[in-house]
Amino acid sequence: MNEKPLIESQQARLVGLLLLASGLLVNSMSLGWLLAADKTIASDVLRLAILVCQAVTICVGLALLLRPALMTALASLTGLFVALGGVGTAVGLIGMLGMWLLPPVDFRYSTYPEFSCSSGDDFCNTAGEAGLMGVTRYGKGAAFADIDGDGWVDIFAADAEPRLHDDWGLSAFYLNNGDGTFRSADLGVSEEDLDANWTGSFADLDNDGDQDLLLVSGGYAGTGRISLYENRIPEGEGLVSITEAAGLEAENPRRFSWWGVSWGDYDNDSYLDFTVSRLYAPALLFHNNGDRTFTNVTEHMGIETPIPRKRDGKNIVWLDYDEDGDLDLYYAGIEAHMFFENLEGKFFLDVTGKVFAGLIPENVYYNEGAPVVFAAAAADFNQDGFEDLYLGRQVEQDLVLFNDGEGNFTAGGRNVGLDVKILAKNAREDIENTMGLGVGDLFDDGWPDVIVGSGDPVRADMDVVFCNRGGEFKRCTGALRDNGNGPFRTRTHGIIFADIDQNGTTDVYQNLGGHAPWDQKSGIDSREKPALFIRNAVNDYNTATLLLEGTKSNRDAIGARIKVLGEETHYYTVRSTQAFQSQNDKVLVVSLGDLDQAGVEVTWPSGTSSKFEIEAGARMTVSE
């Protein structure tokens, strides 16, 4: 009996089996795990090429298994087939085992770990215990304000839900119970005004001592309305719409993609005015007439914002950049941004070219000359008494512009510790571009810190926290994240700061959630639950809290400048909404350092000043 054909047939089948195994195991998943930084092959072209190679290899393997006689015709390729089959099978097996043992991150989905807190932690996420976890939302802007006037700061969380889901949600009002918990409250705001709601900003528009509400909707969720509500909670009526009575309904017949809103008394007449931004349309400035009505003075006051070809119109920042006692305006944007100098409340002069000359570095990924500012915020980052400006830039280097007090800025980026990792937009590996943004004093040391909510609409990523160490920044993300039992990948937007439990330390709320239009395309539900990071009551510094009430100035004292003469001298400003539509509490936690008492000097928007002493641990309300 001739055994040679039988042996050759078995060899052919073995080669076919190796090729079949190689074709099945060497795929986009195993190769991605082995070769890609994020363990995923994102290129559709490369995926198709791998699929074609798989198909060819599997077909050849099956052919040799079923018709081993074919090996005779392919004898010259035997060595190549054995090498491809053997190596491919080994490589594919390693990749598939790696996939099973260490699965790759699917950045489309957020991850929300369990948090285990101890007395030694700086912060602990207590959103669940606080009663804030009952709703998932497309979280966007957020605000801290004492909505019901009981002396405890409450939360507003915007939900940009465009009625996509059967269980669609609405922006929510959470009233503080005074014991670390919150209760959801229906305050009478209409569902129409909350459709695709992007943010809400609180201010005492009529100087009657309570917080009224301006809502804007649309953003990237679609189009929506601008609406104004007067606070009549003390009268038992909740929040009552005065949109039409205030003269704002004229903006609503054509719906816009409203984006940002911020209050400021630009003419120092003691009534708060406001400005709003939109995508694909110019920003608007409204003057408060003092009788709960507003006049559109955009053109009259010289506010002219261009409409570039691509999306623009991000948030608005009020700051006195030239130290002349009136509020100037910065409009953030992607393709263009604008800076307006306030000329004694009579006109706004465009000084964009002057202010930013030579400050914005050459872009790495975006169009040449584009500022690419997704969110911006003002604070005195180097504590020299002058207001600086943080530019959170999309897929480009974040910058902090240090003010010399004479209207000139110096830019700092990686040289001052802002070592964000920037990559091409929507890259499938870790990115740290600024989407969400919040600025506040995390450790109550008098130096404003920065929280960057990274990621983008189609992916979740881990936030970055920059602690301010004397005007330079160091990463301290672990302060908020280390007690979680896994990665905390989110789509963070609004980030706000307040002492919610009145223990003299600063706490942080984050409004989280994805992008409804992308969900419609992908079939993924990217809604998320919020986070509430409570500061450990043990503080390294003595603090006190200040609430200012204007009389000659606006009642909220927005724009007031505070100088605290503690162990170090520190500077604070009462602000409205900024960053990613984020409104910190107007009650300020101020640092005294190691001192038990410190002097305080307040410069009010009206130009008057106050001087007084404050003791560590005190909660003081100061009237002008």
Phi, psi and omega in degrees: 000133181272112184273349186298314178299324180295318179294318180296323178295319179293322177297318180297319179294324178296317177297318179298320179295319178297316180294320179297314179297319179297317180297325180282323187273329179272094183226183182299325181290310183292319178293322177299316181296323183281324194248331186270144181299325180260014178065021183218136174267114186267335185290123177295324179295315180293322177299318180295318179298318178296320180296320178296315178299319176302312183299317180296315181296316180295319180296316178296317179298315178297320180299316180291327177293319184273328181229074183301338180298339178298338182297331180298317179289336183252024186303326182292344182259005184303312181300319179295317180298318180296317180295313180297316181294316182291310180295316180300318179296317180295314181296313181297322179295319178297315180297318181290323175296320177298319177301321183285317184279321181229077185297147180289161178279129172263099187292353177291336186252139175283159175232130184235098185285166169283143180248128177249115190254145176225169184294341181274354181282146175290314181224157175218135178283109182243029182302322179295309180296332182280353179084027184253005188259011186283347186227135166265144185211165167275074188294131178234248183291164180210155181213140167258128176198152175276085189291318185264003172071025181264005179092358179244134185287136181251176185236136167245128180238114181284140178235115183272031179295119179264038180065037181282323186255155176299325179261043184301147184251179178229157171305147190236148173249123180245117181267136185283125179277353179084005180232022182090001179241162180230155175235137178287141184225137171269112185256011173095007179286135185288148179297328179299321181284348179255004178292121182055039184295128183264321177193169173220144181229132183260144175196154176272087188289335184246010176057037180256006173097003176231168188264114176271169191226130172249125181249139170231142185228158179124268183055222177277357181276351182140223177237158182198198187249164164250132185214147184236134181235131174271138180277110175239031177300320178301331179271003179081015184254359180074211175264126188244127181295129173234024183306310182289315182297330182278354179088016182263346182297339179297341179274353190260343179306322172256118182284141181238166172270078180295146184234293188240157178211144176203145182259144174191144180268088189289335180253007176053044177262009178083002176243135184284127173264175177213158175231147182228148177240158183220157168281141174062018180206154183294155173288159182231147176239128180243132178265134177279119183278356178086001180232030183068021172239159183227149178240132176287110183246022185306303183291317182301324183268003175085013179278108178231111181247126183290160176246090181294171183299322183259179185303147179203198175070061178270213192280174186239141179230127171265131174200151178265085188286335183254009172058037180254007173093000174235159188274125174266170189234132170241127174253117178282156179191165180275300182276337179206150171224162187224145175232127182240128175271130180278119180261081176056033177074008183255337183193151175250123181262129178288112180241026184304309182299320180293314186291319189259007181303117176075006185269323185274119182290165178298134182290146177270317187242334187264175181302144180299131178087349180284132179289329176057043180265110181274328179205144183222154181208146178256145173189163176269086189289329179257008172052048175254006179095000181240146185280124179260175184224125177263128178251107176273113192250140183280120180051026171224170184295125173295150181226148166242127181261112182273128186267134179268003178087355179242018179088014179244142181240150170240132185270137172234141179223249179296333180292343176247019172097001180276073187270054180291145177269115181249136180226172176303145184304134178065021175299147184264057170205177186306130175228155182226035174291155182275119170245292170280155179203136173216145179232127178190173184264092185299318187252012174054038178259003179092358181249118184293131180257172185229133171245124179256121173270105185271194186089189176202182186303332185259006182207155175252143179217171181274136180294164175236131177249126176250115176273134182275117180245080177072035179095356172239158190244142175228143179296134177216037184303328182300337179301328179260344193242339192296336180269012170273148184271022179178180180294144179247086180262124186221173165249088186274136178238267181291133180226118188229155188234137176191160172267086189286335183254006175056043176252011176085013178233157184268133177247165187227133173245138178236128177265117189246153175151157189267219194230112186299315179302324177291323176301322179297326180279321188267340185080006180266146175260105185260019174292150183222166174264157186278176175232143176229107182262113181265131181283138173302136185296339179282113184250145179283348184229149172286136181228166170216164179240142184233132169239121180262139176235116180282151172239300170288328176270175174301146187302324180285349181061027177297129185100350179294142180250135186237132176241120182250119183265071178266213176302320167245161174271128181231153187237138181224156176224138174280124188233161171264201183293138175205195182053220175276080176045049186245127181243109176287162177296143177283346172282118188261134170270119183246148184265133174255359185069228179269000184279153176270348181208147180215154174275146180231135175237127180245128170254113185277157179304332180289345183103347177286166180224156177226144176228138180197172177254148177226142181258150177302135179088351183284150168243110190239133170255126185240123176265148181295000000 
